[in-house]
């Protein structure tokens, strides 16, 4: 079961007290042979609140200087512990929503009002995309992250992006960064789907909460498992939605988020690099069946 699951490394990194931690770099740039997204800059994870000292030491060795926290003020108010910081790293509040809870349990309530599956996830992710550019959100969450990735020096300092589970809000901003860098939809969706492996140890507790009496999926384990999933088709459909709604990822960032072309070009300059001689990209092609088989055993 999940406790015996060996996560593929790369991209996963084991650090006690934090789940779903991985490097979102190392993936090939579709239109440029021999180029890939720079490793060691863009890390993603679930909530790091319960990191122990060994886990902190591992993240310090990664050189992370900024912890971008996408959780809402409502979610933070529910927590019994203070958000995690450590020496050398500063937490940056970047809530996508100010007054909406987007934890797995709260998202289940929203998805219950849609369909459970691809259509529901696209609607939920559309809400994240619109929330991130809302004029009422002074935190400018995605813009703040992207401006860091465009900053000097080249490369910018490493960052950790997280929400509650590191799946939905985190998955959307990471997808935007990878798409901007020229990573193909198929690879982006593969990277997103790895979250099912990354959250394997949390799956059973979350399913139990979602199916408990009075919970959104009371007595319906199958619906709960779909809701906490990160299937490739959810992200593929979301990327199609972005193009239908906004024209392209770049148009979303330029025309709706308000970033400059200079900023986008600087992000690409900072993150798209030549592969060193003998260096390979993160294995992904042909790995979908392997990942699916591992997920099926959870």
C-alpha positions as CSV (number, residue, x, y, z in Angstrom):
1,X,0.0,0.0,0.0
2,X,1.0,3.7,0.2
3,X,3.4,3.2,3.1
4,X,5.5,0.9,0.9
5,X,5.4,3.2,-2.2
6,X,8.8,4.2,-3.5
7,X,8.5,7.7,-5.1
8,X,10.6,8.3,-8.3
9,X,13.7,10.4,-7.7
10,X,13.9,12.6,-9.5
11,X,11.6,14.5,-9.2
12,X,10.5,13.6,-5.7
13,X,12.6,14.6,-2.6
14,X,12.1,13.0,0.7
15,X,12.0,15.4,3.7
16,X,10.4,14.3,7.0
17,X,7.2,16.2,7.8
18,X,6.3,17.3,4.3
19,X,4.5,15.4,1.6
20,X,4.5,15.7,-2.2
21,X,7.8,17.6,-2.3
22,X,9.4,17.6,-5.8
23,X,11.4,19.6,-8.2
24,X,9.3,20.9,-11.1
25,X,12.4,21.4,-13.2
26,X,14.3,19.1,-15.5
27,X,11.5,18.7,-18.1
28,X,12.2,19.1,-21.8
29,X,11.3,22.2,-23.7
30,X,9.2,21.0,-26.7
31,X,10.3,23.4,-29.4
32,X,14.0,23.5,-28.5
33,X,16.1,20.4,-28.7
34,X,18.7,20.0,-26.0
35,X,16.9,22.5,-23.7
36,X,15.0,21.9,-20.4
37,X,13.5,23.7,-17.5
38,X,16.3,24.5,-15.0
39,X,16.4,22.2,-12.0
40,X,16.8,23.3,-8.4
41,X,14.7,26.5,-8.7
42,X,11.0,25.7,-8.6
43,X,9.9,23.3,-5.9
44,X,6.3,22.3,-5.0
45,X,4.8,20.5,-2.0
46,X,1.9,20.2,0.3
47,X,1.7,22.3,3.5
48,X,5.1,22.3,5.2
49,X,3.8,23.1,8.7
50,X,4.8,19.8,10.2
51,X,8.4,19.7,8.9
52,X,10.8,18.4,11.5
53,X,14.4,19.5,11.9
54,X,15.7,16.9,9.5
55,X,13.2,18.1,6.9
56,X,14.1,21.7,7.4
57,X,17.8,20.8,7.0
58,X,17.0,19.2,3.6
59,X,15.1,22.2,2.4
60,X,18.0,24.4,3.6
61,X,20.3,22.4,1.5
62,X,18.1,23.0,-1.5
63,X,18.7,26.7,-1.0
64,X,15.1,27.7,-0.8
65,X,14.8,31.4,0.2
66,X,11.1,32.0,-0.3
67,X,8.0,29.9,0.7
68,X,5.0,31.1,-1.3
69,X,1.9,30.1,0.6
70,X,-1.2,30.0,-1.6
71,X,-3.6,29.1,1.2
72,X,-6.5,31.5,2.0
73,X,-6.9,33.5,5.2
74,X,-9.8,31.2,6.1
75,X,-7.6,28.1,5.9
76,X,-4.9,29.7,8.0
77,X,-7.4,30.8,10.6
78,X,-8.4,27.1,11.0
79,X,-4.9,26.0,11.7
80,X,-3.6,25.3,15.2
81,X,0.0,25.9,14.3
82,X,1.8,28.8,12.8
83,X,2.9,28.6,9.2
84,X,6.4,27.2,8.9
85,X,9.5,29.3,8.3
86,X,13.2,28.5,8.9
87,X,16.5,30.2,8.9
88,X,17.3,31.4,5.4
89,X,13.8,31.1,4.1
90,X,11.0,33.7,4.3
91,X,7.3,32.8,4.1
92,X,5.4,35.0,1.6
93,X,1.6,35.0,1.9
94,X,0.2,34.7,-1.6
95,X,-3.5,33.6,-1.1
96,X,-5.3,32.9,-4.3
97,X,-8.5,33.5,-2.4
98,X,-8.9,35.7,0.6
99,X,-12.1,34.2,2.0
100,X,-12.5,30.8,0.4
101,X,-11.3,27.5,1.8
102,X,-9.7,25.4,-0.9
103,X,-8.5,22.5,1.2
104,X,-9.4,19.0,-0.1
105,X,-12.6,18.9,2.1
106,X,-13.7,22.4,1.0
107,X,-13.0,21.6,-2.7
108,X,-15.1,18.5,-2.4
109,X,-18.1,20.7,-1.6
110,X,-17.5,22.8,-4.7
111,X,-17.0,19.8,-6.9
112,X,-20.3,18.3,-5.6
113,X,-22.1,21.2,-7.2
114,X,-20.4,20.4,-10.5
115,X,-19.7,17.1,-12.0
116,X,-17.2,14.9,-10.2
117,X,-14.4,14.4,-12.8
118,X,-12.8,16.4,-15.6
119,X,-15.6,19.0,-16.0
120,X,-15.7,19.7,-12.3
121,X,-11.9,20.1,-12.0
122,X,-11.8,22.5,-15.0
123,X,-14.4,24.7,-13.3
124,X,-12.5,24.6,-10.1
125,X,-9.2,25.5,-11.8
126,X,-11.0,28.2,-13.8
127,X,-12.0,29.7,-10.5
128,X,-8.3,29.6,-9.4
129,X,-7.2,31.3,-12.6
130,X,-9.7,34.1,-12.1
131,X,-9.1,34.4,-8.4
132,X,-5.3,34.9,-9.0
133,X,-6.0,37.9,-11.2
134,X,-8.9,39.4,-9.2
135,X,-8.4,43.2,-8.8
136,X,-9.7,42.7,-5.2
137,X,-6.7,40.5,-4.3
138,X,-3.9,42.9,-3.3
139,X,-1.6,39.9,-2.7
140,X,-1.2,39.4,-6.5
141,X,-0.4,35.7,-5.8
142,X,0.7,34.3,-9.1
143,X,2.2,37.6,-10.2
144,X,4.4,37.8,-7.1
145,X,5.7,34.3,-7.8
146,X,6.4,35.0,-11.4
147,X,8.2,38.3,-10.7
148,X,10.5,36.4,-8.4
149,X,11.3,33.9,-11.1
150,X,12.1,36.9,-13.4
151,X,14.4,38.6,-10.9
152,X,18.1,38.8,-10.8
153,X,20.5,37.2,-10.3
154,X,20.2,34.6,-13.0
155,X,19.2,32.1,-11.9
156,X,16.9,33.5,-9.2
157,X,17.0,31.9,-5.7
158,X,15.1,28.7,-5.3
159,X,11.5,28.8,-4.1
160,X,8.9,26.5,-2.6
161,X,5.2,26.9,-3.7
162,X,2.5,25.2,-1.6
163,X,-1.1,25.2,-0.7
164,X,-2.8,22.7,1.5
165,X,-2.2,19.5,-0.5
166,X,0.1,21.0,-3.2
167,X,-2.3,19.8,-5.8
168,X,-4.8,22.3,-7.2
169,X,-3.6,25.9,-6.7
170,X,0.0,24.8,-6.7
171,X,-0.7,22.6,-9.8
172,X,-2.2,25.6,-11.7
173,X,0.7,28.0,-11.1
174,X,3.3,25.3,-11.8
175,X,1.5,24.5,-15.1
176,X,1.6,28.1,-16.1
177,X,5.3,28.4,-15.5
178,X,6.1,25.2,-17.4
179,X,3.8,26.2,-20.3
180,X,5.5,29.6,-20.5
181,X,8.9,27.9,-20.7
182,X,7.6,25.8,-23.7
183,X,7.0,22.5,-22.0
184,X,4.4,20.4,-23.9
185,X,0.8,19.9,-22.5
186,X,1.5,16.2,-22.2
187,X,4.5,16.7,-20.1
188,X,2.8,19.3,-17.9
189,X,-0.1,16.9,-17.3
190,X,2.3,14.1,-16.5
191,X,4.1,16.3,-13.9
192,X,0.7,17.3,-12.4
193,X,-0.4,13.6,-12.2
194,X,2.6,12.8,-10.0
195,X,0.7,14.5,-7.2
196,X,-1.3,11.3,-6.8
197,X,1.9,9.5,-5.8
198,X,3.1,12.4,-3.8
199,X,0.0,12.4,-1.6
200,X,-0.2,8.6,-1.3
201,X,0.4,8.6,2.4
202,X,-2.3,11.2,3.0
203,X,-4.9,9.5,0.7
204,X,-6.6,7.3,3.3
205,X,-7.0,10.0,6.0
206,X,-8.4,12.4,3.4
207,X,-10.8,9.8,2.0
208,X,-12.0,9.0,5.5
209,X,-12.8,12.7,6.2
210,X,-14.6,13.1,2.8
211,X,-16.8,10.0,3.4
212,X,-17.6,10.5,7.1
213,X,-21.2,11.1,8.1
214,X,-22.2,14.6,7.0
215,X,-19.1,15.0,4.8
216,X,-19.4,16.0,1.1
217,X,-19.0,12.4,-0.1
218,X,-20.7,10.6,2.8
219,X,-20.4,6.8,2.2
220,X,-19.2,7.3,-1.4
221,X,-15.5,6.3,-1.5
222,X,-15.4,6.2,-5.3
223,X,-16.4,9.8,-5.5
224,X,-14.0,10.8,-2.8
225,X,-11.1,9.1,-4.6
226,X,-12.0,10.9,-7.9
227,X,-12.1,14.2,-6.0
228,X,-8.6,13.9,-4.5
229,X,-7.2,12.7,-7.8
230,X,-4.8,14.4,-10.1
231,X,-5.4,12.7,-13.4
232,X,-3.6,13.9,-16.5
233,X,-6.9,14.6,-18.3
234,X,-7.8,17.2,-15.6
235,X,-4.8,19.3,-16.5
236,X,-5.0,18.7,-20.2
237,X,-8.6,20.0,-20.2
238,X,-7.5,23.0,-18.1
239,X,-4.8,23.9,-20.6
240,X,-7.4,23.7,-23.4
241,X,-9.7,25.9,-21.3
242,X,-6.9,28.6,-20.9
243,X,-6.5,28.8,-24.6
244,X,-10.3,28.9,-25.2
245,X,-10.9,31.6,-22.5
246,X,-7.7,33.7,-22.7
247,X,-6.1,32.9,-26.1
248,X,-2.9,31.4,-24.6
249,X,-0.9,31.1,-21.4
250,X,1.1,34.2,-22.4
251,X,-2.0,36.2,-23.2
252,X,-3.4,35.3,-19.8
253,X,-0.2,36.5,-18.2
254,X,0.2,39.6,-20.3
255,X,-3.4,40.9,-20.8
256,X,-5.1,39.6,-17.7
257,X,-2.4,39.4,-15.1
258,X,-0.6,42.5,-16.3
259,X,2.9,41.2,-16.6
260,X,5.2,42.8,-19.2
261,X,6.7,41.0,-22.2
262,X,10.1,41.8,-20.6
263,X,9.1,39.9,-17.5
264,X,8.0,36.9,-19.4
265,X,11.2,36.9,-21.5
266,X,13.3,37.2,-18.3
267,X,11.5,34.1,-16.8
268,X,12.3,32.1,-19.9
269,X,15.9,33.3,-19.9
270,X,16.2,32.4,-16.2
271,X,14.6,29.0,-16.4
272,X,15.2,27.5,-19.9
273,X,18.7,26.1,-20.0
274,X,20.9,23.9,-22.2
275,X,21.3,20.4,-21.0
276,X,24.9,19.6,-20.0
277,X,26.7,17.0,-22.0
278,X,25.4,13.6,-20.9
279,X,22.6,15.2,-18.9
280,X,19.1,13.8,-19.3
281,X,15.7,15.3,-18.7
282,X,13.4,14.0,-16.0
283,X,12.1,10.6,-17.2
284,X,8.5,11.0,-18.2
285,X,7.9,9.6,-21.7
286,X,6.5,6.1,-21.4
287,X,6.2,6.5,-17.6
288,X,2.5,7.2,-17.6
289,X,1.6,3.5,-17.5
290,X,4.1,3.0,-14.7
291,X,2.6,5.9,-12.7
292,X,-0.9,4.6,-13.4
293,X,0.0,1.2,-12.1
294,X,1.5,2.7,-9.0
295,X,-1.6,4.8,-8.4
296,X,-3.9,1.8,-8.9
297,X,-2.1,0.0,-6.0
298,X,-2.7,2.9,-3.6
